[in-house]
Amino acid sequence: MIVVTGATGNIGRPLTRALAEAGQEVTAVSRRAAEVPDGVRHVTADLTQPASLVPALEGAKALFLLLSGDLHAPDARPADLIELAAANGVRRVVLLSSQGVSTRPHGPSRIAMRALEDYVRASGLDWAVVRPGGFASNAFAWAESVRTRGTVAAPFGDVGVPVVDPADIAEVSAACLLGDRHTGGIFELTGPEVITPRQQAEAIAAALGSPIRFHELTRAEAKAGMTRFVPAELADDTLDIISGPLPAELRISPDVERVLGRAPRSFGDWVGRNIAAFR
């Protein structure tokens, strides 16, 4: 049985579905009650309270660990989750990390994630680490403004990065959970091309068949919106990347193709599957 945390999110949902379609017993974990695919067990748990995860781990052989925003806070102890999983019989962990661990290792949230990666590697468990860059699904933040005002608001409109489709993250993670071939691997995941926020808005407009106005936010405006959902340190780290990506953050990684045997999906592919959210 495989446990998927963050199972109702943009990565966890397709990962849960992929594992179930592969014939695996799956336990989907989220903070609130949620619909899951047929045959999948659902357990509510709050990862900031590790003991709440114990019922989900019964009979588990593998764990996909996606940290909620509050587990990136300076006083958080996410390594307790690894210890708990091992104590309850889990033998394989796939950790969702961040590309910034390698490209910007001195950011506060990156230091904490690097420490967790190190803990996983030293745990005695089989492991793999998945390090995606920016997510295509961050564009969901624009859905309401596109629907109601025909507007996309974002900072640094003409600065791009190769955003990755969460479905690709899910498929790579599934491959790491399902066998030994990728054990001990660290996979940096990107999309197939650098794309700016303005170009993303244009892709959404093209799929809708109607114009969208682009409004460029200041850094302060963008941070104020982000800190409604994530700690300020993580918001600053993210803004540092999207305002001035390093050469390593502009590189198109080969790892999606290396694991899945195909090129990564484009932002246009993601828009095509999710355009209903913007109508």
Helices and strands as residue ranges (DSSP letters): E 2-5, H 12-21, E 26-30, E 41-44, G 50-53, H 54-57, E 62-65, G 69-72, H 79-87, E 92-96, H 100-103, H 108-121, E 126-132, G 136-142, H 143-149, E 151-155, H 166-178, E 186-189, H 197-208, E 213-217, H 219-226, H 232-243, H 247-250, H 255-260, H 267-274, G 275-278
